[in-house]
Amino acid sequence: MGFKMLRIAGLGVLLVASLLSLAQPASAATTSWSVVSLPDAEGYQLGPPGIDIRDLAVASDGFTIYAAPGDSIAGKSVFRSNDTGLSRMAQNVPVTADLVAVAPDDADVAAVVRKIVPSVYLTTDGGVTWRSPGTIEGIVGNSADIIYDIAISRAADGMRYLAIAGEEVGGTGNVWYCEIEAGKPEWQETGSMPGLVSSAAIRALAFSSNFPEDGTLVAMAETGDKHVNLQIFHFTSQTWNEQAGFAGYPVDVLGYDETGQIASTSIALSPDYDGGREDSRLVFLGLTVNGDGVAGGVYRIMDTVCEPLLTGVNMHSIAFGGNALVAAAYNDNTVYRSTNPLARKPALKPNSEMK
């Protein structure tokens, strides 16, 4: 078809939407199936044939989708759909859009990122206009050298935060953020804040769905000694991990072969995530490590307890809707799904078995 979907970024996209729609509470009636027409070369695409979709962002309204094509097209565009992908429009942006994010509480607030030679542009009017918050650097520390992930918070006191994960010049991991609605957004870096355990890179991040109350951001870090850990930043106190009152953080997720190189990461928080409550700190991670065939997979972290749910399979993206978990493979179009991701021994099945 000449079309690739490289990332799951929400619970209402293409095949993933139909998979997740089957998830029901334990008290619900028996699951039923219905016939759904499969996409072909002409329909249900978020961009013209022959392009790659490098990233997707799905708004909470269930209809609005932003798709970033990266450098798979000659121009600089992001595609927006207002009807769950049935139609789309190309919006010109000032930069090659490798990553895209949308606010969880406003479909018109979005941001795009170029990963290499880092730059960010944001919109508050649904893509009619885009503006830059400037060079990604804080008062302390170096500027960003490469960006791996981007996220937007819910509004707290009328203000949303845009956060960037990556490496600063010199090869140290950092998270930068700015206030989107500020008249002149200014970047702040968190690498110098108390409690952060230094890393080679911050690979993925996500705001708590309860951000207006708990003020937390969860980050997945890669350390210099080939480990992956989970860290929490608290905006109110401007501190990380145990310094912010999160006992047991950072959480060591896994170590991998010294010759391994992380190629892809993804993070999904529970819709009920609340940084202030240990029993609600539920996180899923997807991971691909080139050179270590065992490390790739899906991991579940319930507060400070980490468990591998599936290993030996490289994962590119992951999404969790509260009942069902889906994960997209890195090397092919296989999608894995679990209807019991909170069970002691959850089952993650590939789409080839879901017939």
C-alpha positions in Angstrom: 0.0 0.0 0.0 2.9 2.4 0.3 1.8 3.4 3.8 3.2 2.8 7.2 1.8 3.4 10.6 4.8 3.5 12.9 3.3 4.5 16.2 0.2 3.9 18.3 -0.7 7.2 19.9 -4.2 6.9 21.2 -7.2 4.7 21.5 -9.2 5.6 18.4 -7.0 4.9 15.4 -7.5 2.4 12.6 -7.1 -1.2 13.6 -6.1 -0.3 17.1 -9.4 1.4 17.7 -11.3 -1.8 16.8 -9.1 -3.9 19.0 -9.5 -1.7 22.1 -13.2 -1.3 21.6 -13.6 -4.9 22.6 -12.2 -4.3 26.2 -15.0 -4.5 28.8 -15.1 -4.7 32.6 -15.3 -8.1 34.2 -19.0 -7.6 35.0 -19.9 -6.8 31.3 -21.7 -9.3 29.0 -19.8 -11.7 26.8 -17.6 -10.0 24.1 -19.2 -9.9 20.7 -17.7 -9.4 17.2 -18.8 -7.3 14.3 -17.7 -7.0 10.7 -15.4 -4.0 10.1 -14.2 -3.1 6.6 -10.4 -3.1 6.4 -8.5 -0.1 5.1 -7.3 -0.2 1.5 -5.0 1.9 -0.6 -7.6 4.6 -1.1 -9.3 5.0 2.3 -8.7 5.5 6.0 -5.3 7.0 5.5 -4.0 10.1 7.4 -1.8 11.1 4.5 -1.4 10.5 0.8 -0.1 7.1 -0.4 3.6 6.6 -0.4 4.5 8.4 2.9 5.4 7.2 6.3 3.5 8.3 9.4 6.3 8.7 12.0 4.0 9.8 14.9 0.4 10.1 15.8 -1.4 12.2 18.4 -5.1 11.5 19.2 -7.2 14.1 21.0 -9.5 13.1 23.8 -12.6 14.0 21.7 -12.0 10.8 19.9 -12.1 12.4 16.4 -9.1 14.7 16.1 -5.9 13.2 15.0 -2.5 14.8 14.1 0.0 12.8 12.0 3.6 13.7 11.6 5.3 12.4 8.3 8.9 13.4 9.2 11.1 13.6 6.2 9.1 11.1 4.1 7.7 14.0 2.2 9.5 16.9 0.5 7.5 19.6 2.2 7.0 20.5 5.9 3.6 19.4 6.9 1.5 17.8 9.6 -1.8 16.1 8.7 -4.9 16.7 10.7 -8.1 14.7 10.7 -11.3 15.8 12.4 -13.2 12.6 11.7 -11.0 9.8 13.1 -9.1 9.6 9.8 -11.9 9.4 7.3 -10.5 12.6 5.8 -7.4 14.7 6.4 -5.9 18.1 5.7 -2.3 19.0 5.3 -1.2 21.9 7.5 2.1 23.7 6.7 4.5 23.9 9.7 7.9 25.6 9.8 9.9 22.5 10.6 10.1 18.8 9.5 7.6 17.2 11.9 9.1 14.0 13.4 7.0 14.0 16.6 3.6 15.5 17.4 1.6 15.9 20.6 -1.9 17.2 21.4 -3.3 18.5 24.7 -5.4 15.9 26.5 -8.1 18.5 27.2 -8.1 20.7 24.0 -7.8 19.3 20.5 -6.6 22.7 19.2 -3.5 22.8 21.4 -0.7 20.8 19.7 3.0 20.8 19.1 5.4 19.4 16.6 9.1 18.6 16.9 12.1 18.0 14.8 14.3 15.5 16.5 17.7 16.3 15.0 18.8 19.9 15.0 16.0 20.2 17.6 13.2 22.7 17.2 9.6 22.9 18.4 6.6 24.7 17.1 3.2 24.9 18.9 -0.3 25.9 18.0 -3.3 26.9 20.2 -5.7 27.4 17.3 -5.8 23.9 15.7 -2.9 24.5 13.3 -4.0 27.8 11.8 -0.9 29.4 13.2 2.3 28.0 14.7 4.9 29.7 16.9 8.3 28.8 18.3 9.2 28.9 22.0 12.8 29.4 20.9 16.0 27.4 21.4 15.5 24.5 23.7 17.8 25.3 26.6 17.4 26.5 30.2 19.3 29.0 32.3 21.5 26.2 33.5 22.9 23.5 31.3 23.4 23.0 27.6 20.9 23.2 24.8 19.1 20.1 23.4 21.1 18.0 21.0 18.5 15.4 20.1 14.8 15.0 21.1 13.2 11.6 21.7 9.7 12.4 23.0 7.2 15.2 23.6 4.1 15.6 25.8 1.5 18.2 26.7 -0.2 18.4 30.1 -3.8 19.1 31.1 -4.4 22.7 32.0 -3.6 23.6 35.6 -4.8 27.1 36.7 -5.3 27.9 33.0 -1.8 26.9 32.0 -0.5 23.9 30.1 3.0 22.6 30.0 4.9 21.4 26.9 7.7 18.9 27.9 10.6 17.6 25.8 12.7 14.6 26.5 16.2 14.0 25.1 19.9 14.6 25.3 21.6 17.9 25.8 24.9 18.8 24.0 27.6 16.8 25.7 25.5 13.6 26.0 23.5 14.0 29.2 19.8 13.3 29.5 17.4 16.1 30.3 13.8 17.2 30.3 12.9 20.7 29.3 9.5 22.4 29.6 7.7 25.6 28.9 4.3 27.2 29.6 2.2 27.0 26.4 -0.2 29.8 27.1 2.5 32.2 28.3 2.8 35.4 26.2 6.4 34.5 25.6 7.1 30.9 26.6 10.5 30.3 28.2 12.2 27.0 28.5 13.2 25.5 31.9 15.5 22.6 32.2 15.1 19.9 35.0 18.5 18.2 34.8 19.9 20.4 37.5 16.9 19.9 39.8 17.4 18.0 43.1 16.8 14.3 43.0 17.4 13.5 39.4 19.6 10.4 38.8 21.9 11.3 36.0 21.3 9.6 32.7 22.7 9.3 29.2 19.3 10.2 27.8 15.7 10.7 28.7 13.9 8.5 26.2 10.2 8.9 26.9 7.9 10.9 29.1 4.2 11.4 30.0 2.2 13.7 32.2 0.0 12.3 34.8 -3.7 12.3 33.7 -4.3 13.9 37.1 -1.7 16.6 36.5 -3.8 19.6 37.7 -3.9 18.0 41.2 -0.6 16.0 41.4 1.7 18.0 39.2 3.8 15.0 38.1 5.6 13.9 35.0 7.0 10.4 34.5 10.2 9.9 32.5 12.0 6.8 31.2 15.7 7.2 31.3 18.7 5.4 29.8 21.8 5.3 32.0 25.4 5.2 31.1 25.8 1.7 32.4 23.2 0.2 30.1 20.1 0.3 32.4 16.6 1.7 31.9 14.9 3.3 34.9 11.7 5.2 35.7 11.8 8.6 37.3 9.2 11.1 38.5 9.4 14.9 38.4 7.2 17.1 40.6 6.4 20.5 39.2 5.3 22.2 42.4 8.5 21.4 44.4 10.7 21.3 41.3 12.3 18.1 42.5 12.7 14.5 41.3 12.2 11.1 42.8 12.8 10.6 46.5 13.5 14.4 46.9 9.9 14.9 45.8 8.6 12.3 48.2 8.4 9.3 45.8 10.0 6.6 47.9 11.9 3.9 45.9 12.4 6.1 42.8 14.0 5.9 40.4 12.8 2.4 39.7 15.3 0.1 37.8 13.4 -1.5 35.0 16.1 -3.7 33.4 19.7 -3.9 32.3 20.7 -4.8 28.8 23.8 -6.1 27.0 26.7 -3.6 27.0 26.8 -3.7 23.2 23.1 -3.0 23.0 21.7 0.3 21.7 18.2 1.5 22.5 16.3 2.1 19.2 12.8 2.8 20.4 10.9 3.5 23.6 7.3 4.2 24.5 5.5 4.9 27.7 1.8 4.7 28.7 0.3 5.7 32.1 -2.9 4.4 33.6 -5.8 6.8 32.9 -6.2 6.8 36.7 -2.5 7.6 37.4 -2.1 9.8 40.4 1.4 10.6 41.5 0.2 11.2 45.1 -1.1 7.7 45.5 1.2 4.7 45.4 -1.6 2.3 44.5 -2.4 4.3 41.3 1.2 4.6 39.9 0.7 2.2 37.0 3.0 2.5 34.0 3.6 0.4 30.9 6.8 0.6 28.9 7.6 -0.6 25.4 11.2 -1.1 24.4 13.5 -2.0 21.5 17.2 -2.7 22.1 19.3 -3.4 19.0 22.0 -6.0 19.9 20.0 -7.5 22.7 17.3 -9.8 21.5 15.9 -10.5 25.0 15.6 -7.0 26.4 13.0 -5.7 23.9 9.4 -6.1 25.0 6.6 -4.8 27.3 7.2 -4.0 30.9 4.7 -3.2 33.7 5.6 -1.0 36.6 3.2 -0.9 39.5 4.7 1.8 41.7 8.2 0.4 42.3 7.6 -3.2 41.3 8.6 -4.0 37.7 7.5 -7.1 35.8 8.2 -8.1 32.2 5.0 -9.0 30.4 6.6 -9.9 27.1 10.3 -10.1 26.2 12.2 -11.0 23.1 9.9 -8.9 20.9 11.0 -5.4 19.9 8.2 -2.9 20.6 7.8 0.6 19.1 4.7 2.0 20.7 2.2 1.2 23.5 -1.2 2.4 24.6 -3.3 1.5 27.7 -7.0 2.5 28.0 -7.7 1.2 31.5 -8.9 -2.3 30.4 -6.9 -3.2 27.4 -3.3 -2.9 26.5 -2.0 -2.7 22.9 1.6 -2.7 21.7 2.9 -2.3 18.2 6.0 -4.2 17.1 9.1 -2.3 15.9 10.1 -4.5 12.9 6.7 -5.3 11.3 3.0 -4.5 11.5 2.2 -6.9 14.3 0.0 -5.5 17.0 -0.1 -7.3 20.4 -3.1 -7.0 22.7 -4.0 -7.9 26.2 -7.4 -7.8 27.8 -6.0 -8.7 31.2 -2.9 -6.5 31.6 -3.3 -6.2 35.4 -3.6 -10.0 36.0 -0.8 -11.9 37.7 0.1 -13.6 34.4 -1.4 -11.4 31.6 -1.6 -12.7 28.1 -0.3 -10.5 25.2 -1.5 -12.0 21.9 -0.5 -10.9 18.4 -3.1 -9.9 15.9 -2.6 -13.1 13.9 -4.2 -15.0 16.8 -7.1 -12.6 17.3 -9.6 -14.1 14.8 
